[in-house]
């Protein structure tokens, strides 16, 4: 006579306990995982900003014409689309001369959004020519550049994530240092500088 084999499953209470343990572990792990992902995205954008800054420095110091074009704007030629007053990490105020910008949105699928464009739309300073050199330099003659932003930086006021969607490049009017910023293209004058990523990283980024 064969013995009956009884297959005993989990009781309802045991299942509830297991699910509760999984829930507790998930509550502990998920925030840390999200934090690691945000940190990785932040690091990637800082690296991209550094690459942009080095590429511009390489271009202007290896091409005399590019250098002259980059620093063509004079103090008397400032306009609303040309500069923003920003602050460094010590709270010192200075003028950032805006030269060019490029979309950093993840939806940058159109050719026009993958190119650097000059702030000086009237081209009074010859920035269009510099921008063309920059596009060629950064994409090996292709004139298409894709530098998507991965990190949504926090607002220094509210702490909420900002809508950073554009890379801005220019220079410090006083020191002449090349600077790379992330910002909002929908801000005042189409240029709302948020955080500097090169040559220094703004506090709070």
C-alpha positions as CSV (number, residue, x, y, z in Angstrom):
1,X,0.0,0.0,0.0
2,X,1.5,3.3,-1.1
3,X,1.7,6.1,1.4
4,X,0.1,9.4,0.5
5,X,2.5,12.3,0.1
6,X,1.0,15.5,1.5
7,X,2.3,18.7,-0.2
8,X,2.1,21.4,2.3
9,X,2.0,24.9,0.9
10,X,2.5,28.3,2.6
11,X,-0.2,29.4,4.9
12,X,-1.8,32.8,4.5
13,X,0.1,34.2,7.5
14,X,3.4,33.0,6.1
15,X,2.7,34.7,2.8
16,X,1.8,37.9,4.5
17,X,5.1,37.8,6.6
18,X,7.2,37.2,3.4
19,X,5.5,40.0,1.6
20,X,6.0,42.3,4.6
21,X,9.7,41.4,4.7
22,X,10.0,42.1,0.9
23,X,8.2,45.5,1.4
24,X,10.6,46.5,4.2
25,X,13.7,45.5,2.1
26,X,12.3,47.4,-0.9
27,X,11.7,50.5,1.3
28,X,15.3,50.3,2.4
29,X,16.9,49.5,-1.0
30,X,14.9,51.6,-3.5
31,X,15.8,55.1,-2.1
32,X,19.5,54.1,-2.0
33,X,19.3,52.8,-5.6
34,X,17.6,56.1,-6.7
35,X,20.3,58.0,-5.0
36,X,23.1,56.0,-6.8
37,X,21.3,56.6,-10.1
38,X,21.1,60.4,-9.5
39,X,24.7,60.5,-8.5
40,X,25.8,58.7,-11.6
41,X,23.7,61.1,-13.8
42,X,25.2,64.1,-12.0
43,X,28.8,62.7,-12.5
44,X,28.0,62.1,-16.2
45,X,26.8,65.7,-16.7
46,X,29.8,67.2,-14.9
47,X,32.1,65.1,-17.1
48,X,30.2,66.3,-20.2
49,X,30.6,69.9,-19.1
50,X,34.3,69.5,-18.5
51,X,34.7,67.9,-22.0
52,X,32.9,70.8,-23.6
53,X,35.0,73.4,-21.7
54,X,38.3,71.6,-22.7
55,X,37.1,71.3,-26.3
56,X,36.5,75.0,-26.5
57,X,39.8,75.9,-24.9
58,X,41.6,73.5,-27.3
59,X,39.8,75.2,-30.3
60,X,40.5,78.8,-29.4
61,X,44.1,78.2,-28.4
62,X,44.9,76.2,-31.5
63,X,43.1,78.4,-34.0
64,X,43.9,82.2,-33.9
65,X,40.7,83.1,-35.8
66,X,38.6,81.1,-33.4
67,X,40.2,82.9,-30.5
68,X,39.5,86.3,-32.0
69,X,35.9,85.3,-32.8
70,X,35.3,84.0,-29.3
71,X,36.4,87.1,-27.6
72,X,35.0,89.5,-30.2
73,X,32.3,91.0,-28.1
74,X,33.3,94.3,-26.4
75,X,31.8,95.9,-23.3
76,X,29.9,98.5,-25.3
77,X,28.3,95.8,-27.5
78,X,26.4,94.1,-24.7
79,X,22.7,93.4,-25.2
80,X,20.1,91.5,-23.4
81,X,20.8,88.3,-25.3
82,X,24.6,88.7,-24.7
83,X,25.3,88.3,-21.0
84,X,24.0,87.4,-17.6
85,X,25.1,88.5,-14.2
86,X,26.0,85.4,-12.2
87,X,27.7,84.5,-8.9
88,X,30.6,82.3,-8.1
89,X,30.8,79.9,-5.1
90,X,32.1,82.8,-2.9
91,X,29.0,84.9,-3.8
92,X,31.0,87.3,-6.0
93,X,29.1,88.8,-8.9
94,X,30.4,88.9,-12.4
95,X,29.2,89.1,-16.0
96,X,29.1,85.9,-18.1
97,X,29.3,86.7,-21.8
98,X,27.1,84.2,-23.6
99,X,28.5,82.9,-26.9
100,X,26.6,79.8,-27.9
101,X,24.1,77.2,-26.7
102,X,22.9,73.7,-27.6
103,X,19.9,71.7,-26.5
104,X,20.5,69.1,-23.8
105,X,17.1,67.6,-23.7
106,X,16.7,63.9,-24.1
107,X,14.3,64.7,-27.1
108,X,17.1,66.3,-29.1
109,X,16.2,64.3,-32.2
110,X,16.1,67.1,-34.8
111,X,19.3,68.2,-36.5
112,X,18.8,71.8,-35.5
113,X,18.8,70.8,-31.8
114,X,22.0,68.9,-32.2
115,X,24.0,72.0,-33.2
116,X,25.6,74.8,-31.3
117,X,23.9,78.0,-32.2
118,X,25.0,81.6,-31.5
119,X,23.3,83.9,-29.0
120,X,24.1,86.8,-31.2
121,X,21.4,86.1,-33.8
122,X,22.2,89.3,-35.7
123,X,25.8,88.1,-35.9
124,X,27.2,91.5,-35.1
125,X,30.3,89.9,-33.6
126,X,30.8,87.0,-36.1
127,X,29.8,84.3,-33.6
128,X,28.1,82.3,-36.3
129,X,31.5,81.6,-37.8
130,X,32.9,80.6,-34.4
131,X,29.9,78.3,-33.8
132,X,30.5,76.6,-37.1
133,X,34.1,75.9,-36.1
134,X,32.9,74.6,-32.8
135,X,30.4,72.2,-34.4
136,X,33.0,70.9,-36.8
137,X,35.5,70.5,-34.0
138,X,33.2,68.6,-31.6
139,X,31.8,66.2,-34.2
140,X,34.7,65.7,-36.6
141,X,33.1,67.7,-39.4
142,X,29.7,66.2,-39.0
143,X,28.2,69.4,-37.6
144,X,25.8,67.4,-35.4
145,X,26.4,67.1,-31.7
146,X,24.3,65.2,-29.2
147,X,25.0,66.0,-25.5
148,X,21.9,65.0,-23.6
149,X,21.6,66.1,-20.0
150,X,20.9,63.3,-17.6
151,X,20.7,65.1,-14.2
152,X,17.9,67.4,-13.0
153,X,19.6,69.7,-10.6
154,X,17.8,70.9,-7.5
155,X,16.6,74.5,-7.1
156,X,18.7,76.4,-4.6
157,X,15.5,78.0,-3.3
158,X,12.8,75.3,-3.3
159,X,14.9,72.2,-3.5
160,X,12.7,70.9,-6.3
161,X,14.2,69.6,-9.5
162,X,14.8,72.3,-12.1
163,X,14.1,72.1,-15.8
164,X,17.7,72.3,-17.0
165,X,17.5,71.7,-20.8
166,X,20.4,73.6,-22.4
167,X,24.2,73.9,-22.3
168,X,25.5,77.4,-22.4
169,X,29.1,78.4,-23.1
170,X,30.8,81.7,-22.8
171,X,33.4,83.5,-20.8
172,X,33.9,85.5,-17.6
173,X,34.2,89.1,-18.7
174,X,36.8,89.9,-16.0
175,X,39.0,86.8,-16.1
176,X,38.4,85.7,-19.7
177,X,38.0,82.1,-18.5
178,X,35.9,79.8,-20.7
179,X,32.8,78.7,-18.8
180,X,30.2,76.0,-19.3
181,X,26.8,76.3,-17.7
182,X,23.5,74.3,-17.6
183,X,20.4,76.3,-17.7
184,X,16.8,76.9,-18.8
185,X,16.2,78.0,-22.4
186,X,12.7,79.2,-21.4
187,X,14.1,81.6,-18.9
188,X,14.4,85.4,-19.2
189,X,15.9,86.4,-22.6
190,X,16.1,82.7,-23.4
191,X,19.1,82.3,-21.2
192,X,18.6,81.4,-17.5
193,X,21.9,80.3,-16.2
194,X,21.6,77.9,-13.3
195,X,24.8,76.1,-12.5
196,X,28.4,76.3,-13.7
197,X,30.0,73.0,-14.4
198,X,33.3,74.3,-15.8
199,X,35.9,75.5,-14.8
200,X,34.2,75.2,-11.3
201,X,31.1,73.4,-10.1
202,X,28.5,75.6,-8.6
203,X,27.5,75.0,-5.0
204,X,24.4,73.0,-4.7
205,X,24.7,71.1,-8.0
